[in-house]
Structure formats: structure tokens, C-alpha cells
């Protein structure tokens, strides 16, 4: 698609929200709502996707725009439903499902994942069940209740980021830990932890260039979601705020 504007700017609305403008015209979401976001930092992050030097626009590069649209058009219309959806990632969390203790891979999983899980448990004030094998086991009800309250305290923009993070990592532990990460290196370390099994398999059986390209693209989107969550912190609040 050809670039159809000259100037990219951000403006503050009367209600304290922020918007990106193209040649002075505020952007709208896919469904026609004003793409108003809760923080200037988030508006500027969105603006960087539009403020490109090329005359051609690549829709695949507008990850943040799509997340903002999703937060406004979808999540804000049914926040409890998306909180419930995210709780499902706690029940099947990659970091909680380990190989059998006598499997060589179990040692690798325990060394990398256990510190992340115990830190997460301490921060959230919960206890999670580790599982050996692939058969699912329910997590403690009180832990799920605490996580539900934690997720309900997030606004729609943070929830959009957590949903992408959890989907890419197959882990709510990784997603909520990434939201707390202060720099990209910490976020990248969490992504690498989520990819431990893929990396293990690649080392054992060799690397598939197409699979590596797909993982690189997922990493790019994971870091985009982390940046989105970080920028959305100011002003994006949920039910418990």
C-alpha cells in the first residue's frame, strides 16, 4: 500500500487520552472507533509505525496498531471473557509441564524454568503445581482466583499485550513476568525460556531454516508485545484499580 500522508504526530484529547494523527486527522480502529490510547508513550510507539521513510506501507509491520485496535474493538467490549481466556494459559503453562525426572531434558527444564516460576509465585503470592508428563492437572483454585484478580486489574491495552505474550510463549507465567520486565534483555530471556523445548529439539535433531525463521518472527512479535505493555502502563487500568 502506498503511503498516503506526509505528517505523523500525536495529540492529547480532552479526556487525557492520546491519539496518532496523519496530516492532522486522528486514526480510527478497524471498526471505526477513535484509536485513543491511555498514555503518551503508547501513542508515540504507535506513531513510529506510521513515521517511516519508505513510500510503501507493509501491513505486517503494524503490530502495535493491530494490538491497539484489538484492545479497543474487542477486549474492551468483553474484558471478563478475555480474563477467563488468559486463565486457560495458567492451566497449560509450558513452564509447569516438565519431562519425567529421569529424562535428560528434565534437568534443563528445572535449571531454567524453576527460578522463573518460583520468582513468579513469590511476586503473585500463589503456589503452582508442576507436572511431569503431558497429562494436565488442575492448578489450585486459590491460585487461579489470585491470577484472575491480577488480570482483572489490567486495562484492555495491557490485556491485549498479555494475550499476545501468552499465546506466543504458551505460558501465563512468562507473559505476566514479561509485563514486569524493565528492559528488552529481560524480556528476551523470558522468550528464550519459553523456547527451551524448541531449542533442545533443534540441538538434538538439527535446525530447520523455515522453523528458525518462524521462531524469529514470533520473537519479534513477543518483543513488540512487551514494548506495547510497557508503554501502556500509565493510565491503562482495569476493574480492581
N, C-alpha and C positions, 0 to 999 in steps of 0.2 A: 504494500500500500504506500502511495506517495505521501510524503509529509505535506500537510495542508495548512500549516500555521507557521508564523515567524517567531512569536514571543511566548515564552513559558514563564509564568510567575505563580506565586501563592498569595492568597488573601485571607484575612481573618473575617469571619462572619460576625454578625451582631450577637449571636449566642455563644461566641467563644470558640466555635469550631473553625476549621481551616479547609480551604479548597485550592486545588490547582486550577489555573486559568490558562487558556490558549488564546492568545490575542485578545485578552480581556474577558473571554467567555468561560464561565465555570463549567467544568467537566461534569457530565452526568453518568450514572451507572448504566449497565446493560438494560435494566428495567425502567430507566428514566428518572430515577431519584437523583437529587444532588449528591455528588460524591464528597460529602462533608466528613472530615476526619477529626478526631479529638485532640490532636497535637500538631503544632507547627513542624516538629521534627518529622512526623509521618507525612505531612503534606510535601515537605521538601524531598523526602525519599521518593514519593510518587512523581514529583516533578522531574527528578533526574532521569526517569524512564522516557519522558517526553522530550527532554532537552538534549537531543542527540545531534551530532554534526551531519549525519547522513541524510540524504533526501528520501530514503526508503525506510519505512517503519516495518519492523518484524514483530508480529503479534506474540511470538514465543518469548520475547524479551520483556513483556509487560506482566511479569509475575506479580508485582506489588499492586498494580492496577486491578488485576483479576481478584486478588485477595481482598482488596477494599470493597469491590463490587459484591463479593460473596458475603462479606461481613454485613453490608447494608441490606442487600436484597434477599439474603437467605437466612443467615444466622440471627440477625436482629428480629426476624419475624417468628422465630421459634427457638429461643435460647435454651429453654429446658430440654428440648428434644436433642439439641447438639451436645449438651452436657451429658445426657444419657448415652449418646453415641460414643463420646470420648471415654466414658467409664468402661466401655467394652474393651478398650485397649489395655486397661489395668488387668482385666481377666485373662488376657492372652499375651501379656507383656513379654517381648523377646528376652529381656534381661532376667526374667524369672524362670524361664524354661531352659534347663540345663541337660547336658548329656548324662548318661549313667556315670556314677562316681568312678568306676573302673575304666572308663573311656578316656583316652589321652586328651581329647578335646575338653573334657570337664575341667581339667586343671587350668587351661587357658581361659575358659569362661569365668571360673571362680576368681582368678587373679585380676581380671579386668573389670568384671561386672560387679563383684561383691562390694568393693569400695563405693561404687556409684549408687548401688541400691541402699546400702546402709546410710550413706550421706542423705539420700532422698528420704528415707524413713525418719531419720532424726529431724530433718527440716520440716517435714509434714506432720510429725507426731503420730506415725502409724507403724504397723507391722505388716509385712507382706510375706506370702508363702512362696518359697522356692519349690520348683517341681523338677524332678528328674524324669526325662522321657517326654512323650508327646501328648499323653492323656491329660486333658485340662482338669484343673482343680479350682474350686471357688476360693476367692480371696475373702478374708474376714469382713463381715458385714460392717463392723465399726470403721475399718479402714476405707471401705468403699464410701461410707457415709461422709467421712472426713474429706476424701477426694472430691466427692460431689459438691460439698460446701466450698472447697477450694476453687473448683472450676466455675461454680455459680458466681463467685466473686470477680470473675474476669468479664470484661466487656466484650462486645461482639468482635472487635478487631483483634484482641488478644486471643479469643477463642478461634478465630479463623487461622491465626498463626499456629496455635497449639494443634489444631486439627491437621494441618499440613505436616507439621513436625512429627506428630504421632503416626500418621499414615505412612510417611516415608521411612520412619525408624521402626515401625511396628512396636512401639513402646511409649506408654504414657510416662514412664519414669524418665526416659530420655527427653521427651517433649517438654515436660514441666521443668526439668533441670536446665534445658536449653533456654527457657524463658528467663531463668535466673542468671544465665551466663553473662558476664560483663564484657567479654571480648570474643572476637571471632575464633581465636585459638581454642578457647574453652568449648565453644560450640562445635568446632571441628573435631575435638577429642571425643565429644559425645557421639557425633556421627560415626566416627571410626569404631567406637564401641558397638554401636548398633549393627555395623557391617562385619563384625568379627567372624561370623559363620561364613559369609561370602568370601572373606579374605582367607580363611582357613581352607576352604574348598579349593580356592584358586591356587594356593600353595601346594596342595596335595595333588591336584589333577591338571594344573596348568591354567593359563589365563586365556579367556575368550575375548578378543578385541571388542566384539559387539557388546558383550556383558559389561566390560570395563567402561565403554562409552555410556551405557545406560546408568551405571553407578555414578559416573562423573556428573551426568545430568541431574541425577537425584541429589547428589551432594550440593550442586549449585542451587537447587531449589530449597534444600534444607537450610543453607546459609541465608538465602533470601528470606525465608520464613523467620529465621532468628532475627535478622535485621528489622523486619516488619514488627515483630513482637516488641523488640527493644524500643523502637521509635514510637510505638503506640502506648507506652506505659503511662505517660502523662495524660490524664483526662479520660482514659478508657476504663470505665468501672462497670461492675456487674451488680447482681441483686443484693449481695451482702455488704456492699460499700455503704 
